[in-house]
Structure formats: structure tokens, C-alpha cells
Amino acid sequence: MSHFSIPRGLVVAVALATLAGCATHSPTAADRMRGHASDDRARADLQSEIAGDWDSGQKLVDSGNRKITNGEKMVQAAQENLRKGAAQIEQGNSEVAEGSMLLREAERRFRVRYPGLEITPEELSTR
């Protein structure tokens, strides 16, 4: 008896071709309905996802607008504090200059009026 050997790949290819030929039938009305339902589910899912993105976007816009408003108020208050601070520094510098001048003048007058009395260095360091 002679053995005739058929390659496995050929057997698999013939089997697939045979099955594919049997599976090529026209879709039924039920198949089409299922397809439409699947399309409708996908469309509804997409619309729901888009609506969710809209809600998230609207929340971010609202939150961002609140932060902008609060930030603008903070900047305005900071600018006012900056102006007040600069005025205080200017007034402080003026007072220090006037006070230093009064100290020097008082020291000069003391030395002229009481030349024999000493003033300690600690007392002079307040200038």
C-alpha cells in the first residue's frame, strides 16, 4: 500500500475555503436590525461621552472665571498695599532724615552749651 502524503497547510486552506463558501449568505432582516441597534448604541455612547465632556468643560470655564475674578481682586488689593507701603517707606525715610537732623542739632547745641560734659557713644548710636 502506498501512502500519499498531503501537506497540513493544504488541508487547512481547503477547509477554510469550504467553510468560507458556506458562510457567505445575505444578511437577514434580524441581522440588519441588530446592526442598526449596535450603531444606535455606539451613537448614544458617543453622544453621552460628548455631553460629559461639555459638562466637564463648562465646570472648568466656571471655575476658571471665578479664579480670574478672585485673582484680579487680589492683584488690585496687592497694588493698593504696594502704594500704601511705598508711601509708608517714603514717610519713614522723611521722618528718619528729620529725626537724624534733630539729633545732630541737639548734640551740637549740647556740646556748645556744655563743653565739659561727655555724651556716651550708646546715646549717639540712636541716630
C-alpha positions in Angstrom: 0.0 0.0 0.0 1.4 3.4 -0.9 1.0 6.3 1.3 0.0 9.5 -0.3 1.1 12.5 1.9 -0.9 15.7 1.9 0.7 18.8 3.5 -1.2 20.0 6.5 -1.2 23.6 5.2 -3.1 22.5 2.2 -5.7 20.6 4.2 -6.2 23.7 6.4 -6.5 26.0 3.4 -9.1 23.8 1.7 -11.1 23.5 4.9 -11.2 27.3 5.4 -12.2 27.9 1.8 -15.0 25.4 2.2 -16.3 27.0 5.4 -16.0 30.5 4.0 -18.1 29.5 1.0 -20.8 28.2 3.3 -20.8 31.3 5.5 -21.4 33.8 2.7 -25.1 34.3 2.9 -27.0 37.5 2.7 -27.8 39.2 6.0 -31.3 38.7 7.2 -33.7 41.4 8.5 -32.8 40.4 12.0 -29.1 40.8 11.2 -29.7 44.3 9.9 -31.8 45.2 12.9 -29.0 44.0 15.2 -26.6 46.1 13.2 -28.8 49.2 13.5 -29.2 48.6 17.2 -25.4 48.3 17.6 -24.9 51.5 15.6 -27.5 53.3 17.8 -25.8 52.1 21.0 -22.5 53.4 19.6 -24.0 56.7 18.7 -25.7 57.0 22.1 -22.5 56.2 23.8 -20.6 58.8 21.8 -23.3 61.4 22.4 -23.2 60.7 26.2 -19.4 61.0 26.1 -19.6 64.3 24.3 -22.2 65.6 26.7 -19.9 64.6 29.6 -17.0 66.5 28.0 -19.3 69.5 27.7 -20.2 69.3 31.4 -16.6 69.0 32.4 -15.6 71.9 30.1 -18.4 74.1 31.5 -17.3 73.4 35.1 -13.7 74.2 34.2 -14.8 77.5 32.5 -16.9 78.5 35.5 -14.1 77.6 37.9 -11.6 79.4 35.8 -13.7 82.6 35.7 -14.1 82.5 39.5 -10.3 82.2 39.9 -9.7 85.0 37.4 -12.1 87.3 39.3 -10.6 86.4 42.7 -7.1 86.8 41.3 -7.9 90.2 39.8 -9.2 91.3 43.2 -6.1 90.0 44.9 -3.9 91.9 42.4 -5.9 95.1 42.9 -5.5 94.7 46.7 -1.8 94.0 46.4 -1.3 97.1 44.2 -3.1 99.2 46.8 -0.9 97.7 49.5 2.1 98.4 47.4 1.1 102.0 47.0 0.4 102.3 50.8 3.7 100.5 51.6 5.7 102.9 49.3 4.0 105.9 50.9 4.9 104.5 54.4 8.5 103.9 53.3 8.7 107.5 51.9 7.2 108.9 55.1 9.6 106.7 57.2 12.6 108.0 55.2 11.5 111.5 55.7 11.0 111.0 59.5 14.4 109.3 59.8 16.0 112.2 57.9 14.3 114.8 60.0 15.0 112.9 63.3 18.7 112.5 62.4 18.9 116.2 61.7 17.3 117.0 65.1 19.7 114.5 66.8 22.7 116.1 65.2 21.5 119.6 66.1 20.7 118.6 69.7 24.2 117.1 70.0 25.8 120.2 68.5 23.8 122.5 70.8 24.6 120.3 73.9 28.4 120.4 73.1 28.3 124.2 72.6 26.3 124.8 75.7 28.0 122.2 77.9 31.5 121.7 76.5 32.9 120.0 79.6 30.2 117.2 79.7 30.5 114.0 77.8 27.9 112.1 75.9 28.3 108.3 75.8 28.6 106.5 72.4 25.4 104.4 73.2 23.4 107.6 73.3 24.7 108.7 70.0 24.0 105.3 68.3 20.3 106.1 68.1 20.9 108.3 65.1 
